[in-house]
């Protein structure tokens, strides 16, 4: 079962620097060109499925604007 995750980007801190976009190994982030933050930046967002919650985007973000969540699934072992 593939690992799934998602990110939340804070409009208060995101400056649209695109470091998270270039660092994302799954290539699921882009800038939301349809809106601006209160400071006038286009914030990053997930635009398609495929996030694994690896948190590389959060680590690379110089403004700590990204919170990463990973879906936890329990695997019940079967006895043979």
Beta strands, then each sheet from edge to edge (+ up, - down):
strand 1: 5-9
strand 2: 29-31
strand 3: 44-46
strand 4: 66-70
sheet 1: 1+ 4-
sheet 2: 2+ 3-
end
